C-alpha cells in the first residue's frame, strides 16, 4: 500500500510540473514578445503599495526610531532637504519630520500616482519632485544638494551597490549622512550610518 502510494505520488510530480508550465506559458509568451517587462512595471507598484502598508504596521516602532533624528542633519537653509532613492509608493513619508523637502527617485515611472497619493496623505511634507532614475545614475540631482539620503529595501535589488553609494555620497552635502535600512525584521537594528565625507568607502 505504501509502495503504491509512493508510485502514485511519483506520477503526480510530472503532472504537477506540466500544470505549472502551462500556467506560466502566457508569461513566457509575453516575455518573448517583449511585453512582460512593461506589464510588470505597471502591476508592481500596486503590489508594493499593498505590501508597504502591512510592512509599516509590523515595523512602525522600528521605523520611528530609525528616522527619529533626521532633523539633526538640517543644513544652513533651515529646511531638511531629503532624497529618497527607490521611494516606491512613499511608505516612509509618514516618518519624515514636518516641513521636510522630499525629492523621490525610482526607475519605475508608474510609481508616480502612488507617490502623489502618499503626499496627499502626508501634508506635513513638501514634495519637491519625482525623478525617474536608478540609484546608480542620479545625474539629475546636483552635487552636494541634499542633507539626507534615505534608501530602504533598495540595495538588495540594485545592479551595483558601490555605484549607488558613490552617487549618494556625491549628492550629499558634506558632513551629512546616508542611512541604510536592511530588509526584513532586522530593519533598524542593523542599520548602518555612513558619513558623507568618507569617500574611500566606495572607491573602486
N, C-alpha and C positions, 0 to 999 in steps of 0.2 A: 504493500500500500504506500509505503514511504517512497520506494523507488518510482512508483507510478506518478506520485505527486511531484517528485523531483523532475521526472521526464516531462510532465505537463508544464511545470514552471519553465523548464529549458526551452520548450516550444513557444512559450508565450513571449520570450525575450525578443526574438526576431520580429514577431508580430507587433510588439510594442515599439521597437525601433522603426519599423515601417510606418506606423501611425505617426510617430514624431516627425519623420522625414516628410510625410505627406502634408502634415500641418505646417511645416516650415517651408514648403515649396513656394508659396507666394512671396516669402521673404527673399529666397534665392532668386526668383524671377525679377523682383523689384531691384535687387542689388545688381543683377546682370544688366538690367536696362538703365541703371543709373538713377533710379527713383528712390531707393531706400534711404539714402542719407538725407535728402530733403524731407522725407516723411518723418524720420526720426527727429530732425531738428524742430519740426512743428509739434510733435507729440511730447517730446522730452520735457519742455517747460511745464506742461500741465502736471505731469507726474512729480516733477521736482517741487512744484508749489504745494502739492498734497503732502509729500514726504517731509518737507521743511516744517510744516505746521506740527506734525507729530514729533519731529526731531526737537523742535523748540520746547514743546511741552515736556519732553523727557529730560532735557538738559537745560531747562530755564535757569536754574540756580547757578550752574557752572558757567553759562554764558554771561550772566550778570557779573560774576566775579571776574571773568576773563576781560570784559570790556569796562570794568568799573573805574579805571584810572585814565581813560583816553583823554580826558580834558587836560591832564597834566602836560600833554605834549603840544598844546596850543601854541602857535608861533606868534610873532610880533604883530600880526594882523588882528589878533584878538578873537579870531574865529577859527575853530578847528577845521582844517582842510583835510578831508579824508578820502582816500582812494580805495575802493574795494575791487579786487580782482576776482573775476568769476562770481559776480554778485548774484547770479541766478534770479530768483524771484524776490530777492530783498529780505530774506529771512532774518538777517542781522539788524535791520533798521531799528527795530524796537529797542535795541540795547545801546544805541548811539546817543550821546549827550545832546541836550537841546541846542538849537542853532548851529549844529554841525553842518558843514557844507560837504555834500557827498557827490563824488564822481564815481560812476559804476562802469566796469568793463566786463564784457562777456563775448566769446566768439560766436555765440548764437543770437542773432538779431530778434528771434521770436520771444526772447525773454522781456522785451521792452514793455509789452502790455501788462505783464505781471509786476514789473518794477513800478510802473505808473500806479497800479492798484495799491502796492505796498506803500508808496509815497503818500497816496491819498489817506492811508490809514495811519501814517506817522507824520502828522503835521508839525511836529517839533523839529523836523529836519528841513534843510534847504537843499533841494535837488539841483545839482549843477548841470550834469549832462550824462548821457549814456553813450559809451564808446564801444563800437563793435571791434574787438581786438582780442587776440590771445595774450596770455601772460608773458609769453616770450617776445612779444613785439608791441610795446606801448609807446610807439613813436609819436602818437597823438597827444601824449601827456608830456609837458615840458620838464626839463631837468630841475630838480630841487623845488618842485612846485607844491608838494603836499607835506603835511605834518605827520600823517599816519597812513600806513597801508595795511588793510585787513585782507587776509587770504585764508579762508576756512574751507575745508573739504575740496581743495583745488589741487594742491601739489601732488596728490596721489594719482592724478589723472593727466598731468601735463606731459608734453613730449620731452622737455628738458628743465629740470628743477634749477640747475645752475643758471640757465639763461633767464628764467623768471626772476630769480633773486638778483641777478645783475641789473635787470630792468628796474626792479623795485628800489634798489639802492641808488640808481640814477635819478629816479623821480622824487625820492625822499629829500626833504630839507635836511641839511647836515645836522648831526647830533640828534636825530629823531630815530624812530624805531619801527621795525617790522614785527608784527605779532602773527604767529602761525599757529592755528588750532588744528590738531590732528583729527583723524577720523574716529568715530565710534565713542564708546563710553569713556575713553581716556581724554576726551575733549576738555581742555583746561588744565588737567592735572599734569600733562606733559607738554604744555605749550612752551614754545621757545621764544626768547626775546633776543632779537639780533640788532645790535647798534648800527645805525645808518652810516657810521664813519669807518666801519671795518671792511674795507674793500677786498682784502685778501681772502675773505670767506668765500667769494665767488670767482676768484681769479682762475683762469683756465690752467 
